[in-house]
Amino acid sequence: MNVRPLHDRIIVERLDESAPHPGAIIIPDSAREKPQRGKVLAAGVGTTSKNGGRIPLDVQAGDTVLFGKFSGQEIRLDGVEYLIMKEDDVLAVQERSL
């Protein structure tokens, strides 16, 4: 992927939810809601403050984030679907367990 997001934007790849549990109702892909969790693949350098300084982003490439259902703009690069969204659209960063 040869794309670099600008300013406070990030590129996110949706993460599939876990496999269905035994006895669960299986919903076809066409009716299933899209996951609201994803992995940040690339992040911009941040926004510019009023005095001209750079304000870095809180999220970085490799973070797993939670975002709203209608957040971001869907794009397709090399046949794969991604989301480009502003950092403000991210609701939380999932902490890595050690």
N, C-alpha and C positions, 0 to 999 in steps of 0.2 A: 504494500500500500504506500503510494508516494504522495500522501496528502498531509499537510500540516495545518491544523486549525489556527485561526487568527484570534488574537486578543484573549477574551475570557471564554472561548468555546472549547468543547472537548468532543472527541469522537468515541462513541460507546458501541460495543457489540453486545446485543441482548444475550443473556444467559438463560438457557432452557431450565425450566423447573425440574425437580426430581421426577423420576419415573413414577407411574401410578402405583398406589399401594394395593395389595391384594384385596379384592372385593370392591374396589373403587369403580365408579361409573366412568367409562372412557368417553371423552368428548372428542368429536372429530376436529382436526386442525382448523378447518374453516370456521368453526364456531368458538374455538378456544381463544381466551384473552391472551394478548401478548405479554410476555414477562415484563415486570417492572424493575428488574435487577439486571445490571450489566457490568461489563469490565471496561475500564477506560483504556483505550488503545493509544491515544495521543491527546496532549493538552497544549493549549496555547501558552504564550508567555505571560499573560496577565493583562490587566487594564492599566491605563495611565491615570495617575492622580492629577488633581488640579494644579499642583506645583511642578508637574512634569516627571515625577518619579514613577517607577514601575511598582504596581501592586501584584505580587505573585498569586497564583491560584492555590486554593487549599487542596484540591485534588490533583493527582498526578497519574501518569501512565502506570497501569498495573493495579490500581485501586478497583475494588468492587463497590458499586454505588447503587442506591435505590433512588428511583425517580418516579414522577407522576405518570399516570396513564397516557396523557396526551402531550407529554413533554417532547421537545426536540423535533427535528425535521428528518424524515427517513430518506436515506440516499442508498444507492447501489453502486459499489465499486468492485470491479472484477467478479461480478456475479454474486457478491455477498452483500446482505443488507446491514447497514449501520445507521446509527443516529448521530446527528450533530446537534448539540445543545449547548446552551450557556451554562456556566457553572451555577447560576442562580436556580436552574431547574433541578439540580441535584438536591434531594431531600436529606440524604445521609450517606456516609461512607461506612461500609461494613468493615469492622476491625478484623485484622488477620489474627487467627488463633495460633499460638506458638506450640 
